[in-house]
Amino acid sequence: MKYFYFFSVIFFINYLSADEVRDPYENFNRKTFEFNEKLDEKILRPIAKTYSKFPPKVKNGVSNFFNNLEDVETSINQLLQGKPKKSINDISRFIINSTIGLGGFIDVASKIGLERHEEDFGQTLAVWGVGQGPYIMLPGLGPSTLRDTLSRPVSSFSSVTFHMTDTDVNIALKTIDAIETRERLLDVESLLSGDKYSFVKDAYIQSLNYEIADGIDVQDDFIDDMEDFLID
């Protein structure tokens, strides 16, 4: 039964998919976007601005720590996508940075030539041929697609923090991760122009397609300016 459900979901997503960005729920998405903006204005942005004043070495260490945790999920999805060499590369990064790199706070792996990648189960589904489906704005989580929304439980299960038994530690890590991500997005705000909702949607989809194709033969108008800051 579970396999029937899985392949039914794939068929459903492919049925809804098209080459262009489909936004059939735009009215609802815009209301959700406004809610997220108010939430960000009242809570996340002020905290992120405070965090931005921390010493660069501290912020780099925090970024390295969370990047290190993501290397496990990336390695799993590299393997699922038929990229064993990259999978070995990414799990090696995790092992090296978790030990020599003092729990991931120091990115030793990059210094010795092990390149960092970013892969999640949504990208894996795309490689398997699953269409992205309609665009969806998630409350509190931001832009997504039907494919990526349905892939979130699997991505969550493959993350390191999911398997931490201490609930307080788990919540604390996710909170710090959210603040660290929002702080990196502060520099992007100056690039937003025109209809902010449409800009975010187009930037997200273009960056998503860029990530799926590993940047090969993909022209992305936003990547040059936003490569280090685009939403995951």
C-alpha positions in Angstrom: 0.0 0.0 0.0 2.8 2.4 0.8 4.3 1.9 -2.6 0.9 2.5 -4.2 0.6 5.8 -2.4 4.2 6.9 -3.3 3.7 6.3 -7.1 0.2 7.8 -6.9 1.7 11.0 -5.5 4.3 11.0 -8.3 1.6 10.6 -11.0 -0.4 13.3 -9.4 2.5 15.8 -9.3 3.4 15.0 -12.9 -0.2 15.5 -14.0 -0.2 19.0 -12.5 3.2 20.0 -13.8 4.1 22.2 -16.7 7.3 23.8 -18.0 6.3 27.3 -16.8 5.8 28.4 -13.2 2.2 27.5 -12.4 0.6 29.5 -9.6 -3.1 28.5 -9.5 -3.3 29.4 -5.8 -1.9 32.9 -6.3 -4.6 34.6 -4.2 -4.0 32.3 -1.2 -0.2 32.3 -1.8 -0.2 36.1 -1.7 -2.1 36.2 1.6 0.3 33.6 3.0 3.2 35.8 1.7 1.8 38.8 3.5 1.5 36.8 6.7 5.1 35.6 6.4 6.2 39.2 5.8 4.5 40.4 9.0 6.0 37.5 10.9 9.4 38.3 9.5 9.1 42.0 10.2 8.0 41.5 13.9 10.3 38.6 14.9 12.9 37.2 12.5 14.3 40.3 10.9 15.0 42.1 14.2 16.7 39.0 15.6 18.7 38.5 12.4 19.8 42.2 12.5 21.1 41.7 16.1 22.8 38.5 15.1 24.5 40.3 12.1 26.5 42.3 14.6 28.2 39.2 16.0 31.9 38.8 15.1 32.4 37.3 11.6 34.4 34.4 13.0 31.4 33.4 15.2 29.0 33.7 12.3 31.2 31.7 10.0 31.6 29.0 12.6 27.8 28.7 13.0 27.3 28.6 9.2 30.0 25.9 8.9 28.3 23.9 11.7 24.9 23.8 10.0 26.4 23.2 6.6 28.2 20.2 8.1 24.9 18.7 9.3 23.4 19.1 5.8 26.3 17.2 4.3 24.7 13.9 5.6 21.4 14.6 3.8 23.3 15.7 0.7 25.3 12.5 0.7 22.2 10.3 0.9 20.5 12.2 -2.0 23.7 12.1 -4.1 23.6 8.3 -3.8 19.8 8.2 -4.7 20.6 10.4 -7.7 23.2 7.9 -9.0 26.2 10.1 -8.0 28.3 7.7 -5.8 31.5 9.7 -6.1 29.8 12.9 -5.0 28.1 10.9 -2.2 31.5 9.7 -0.9 32.8 13.3 -1.2 30.0 14.7 0.9 30.0 12.0 3.6 33.8 12.4 3.8 33.3 16.1 4.3 31.0 15.3 7.3 33.4 12.9 8.9 36.4 15.2 8.5 34.6 18.4 9.6 32.9 16.6 12.5 36.3 15.4 13.9 39.2 17.5 12.7 36.9 20.5 12.2 35.7 20.5 15.8 32.1 19.4 15.3 31.8 21.2 12.0 32.7 24.7 13.2 35.8 24.7 11.0 35.4 23.7 7.3 38.6 21.7 7.0 37.2 19.6 4.1 36.9 22.6 1.8 40.5 23.6 2.6 41.7 20.2 1.4 39.7 20.3 -1.8 36.4 18.5 -0.9 33.8 20.7 -2.6 30.5 21.3 -0.8 27.2 20.5 -2.5 23.5 20.9 -1.6 21.0 18.2 -2.3 17.6 17.3 -0.8 14.9 14.8 -1.6 13.0 17.3 -3.6 15.9 17.6 -6.0 16.2 13.8 -6.0 12.5 13.5 -7.1 13.2 16.0 -9.9 16.1 13.9 -11.1 13.8 10.9 -11.1 11.5 12.8 -13.4 8.9 14.1 -11.0 7.5 17.4 -12.1 7.5 20.4 -9.7 3.8 20.9 -9.7 2.2 24.2 -8.7 4.0 26.9 -6.8 3.1 27.0 -3.1 3.8 29.6 -0.4 4.0 27.9 3.0 3.1 29.7 6.2 6.3 30.4 8.2 8.5 28.4 5.7 8.3 30.5 2.5 8.3 29.5 -1.2 8.0 25.9 -2.3 6.4 23.7 -4.9 4.1 20.7 -4.5 6.9 18.3 -5.2 9.2 19.9 -2.6 6.4 20.2 0.0 5.6 16.5 -0.3 9.3 15.7 -0.1 9.8 17.6 3.2 9.0 14.6 5.5 11.7 12.5 3.8 14.2 15.3 3.9 13.4 15.9 7.6 13.9 12.2 8.3 17.3 12.2 6.6 18.5 15.2 8.6 20.8 14.8 11.6 18.7 17.0 13.9 15.6 14.7 13.3 17.3 11.9 15.1 18.3 13.9 18.2 16.4 12.6 21.2 16.8 15.7 23.3 13.8 17.9 22.2 15.2 21.1 23.7 18.4 20.7 21.8 16.6 19.9 18.6 14.4 23.0 18.9 17.4 25.2 19.8 19.4 24.1 16.8 16.5 24.7 14.4 15.9 28.1 15.9 19.6 29.1 15.5 19.6 27.7 12.0 16.6 29.8 11.1 18.2 33.0 12.5 21.5 32.2 10.7 19.7 31.7 7.4 17.6 34.9 7.8 20.8 36.9 8.6 22.4 35.8 5.3 19.2 37.0 3.5 19.6 40.6 4.9 22.0 41.4 2.1 19.4 40.2 -0.6 16.7 42.7 0.4 18.3 45.5 -1.6 17.9 43.4 -4.7 14.2 43.1 -4.4 12.3 45.3 -6.8 8.8 45.7 -8.3 6.2 43.1 -7.1 8.0 41.5 -4.2 5.8 38.4 -4.4 6.6 37.7 -8.0 10.2 38.5 -7.6 10.6 36.0 -4.8 8.7 33.4 -6.7 10.8 33.8 -9.9 14.0 33.9 -7.9 13.1 30.7 -6.0 12.1 28.7 -9.1 15.2 29.8 -11.1 17.5 28.9 -8.2 15.6 25.6 -7.7 16.2 24.7 -11.3 19.8 25.7 -11.1 20.3 23.4 -8.1 18.6 20.5 -9.7 20.8 20.8 -12.8 23.9 21.3 -10.7 24.4 24.6 -12.5 25.0 22.8 -15.8 23.7 24.5 -19.0 21.3 26.6 -16.9 21.1 30.4 -17.3 20.0 32.0 -14.0 19.5 35.8 -13.9 19.6 35.8 -10.1 22.5 33.5 -9.3 25.3 35.9 -9.8 24.0 38.3 -7.2 22.2 35.9 -4.9 24.2 32.6 -5.1 25.1 32.6 -1.4 21.8 33.9 -0.1 18.9 32.3 -2.0 16.3 30.5 0.1 16.8 26.7 0.4 
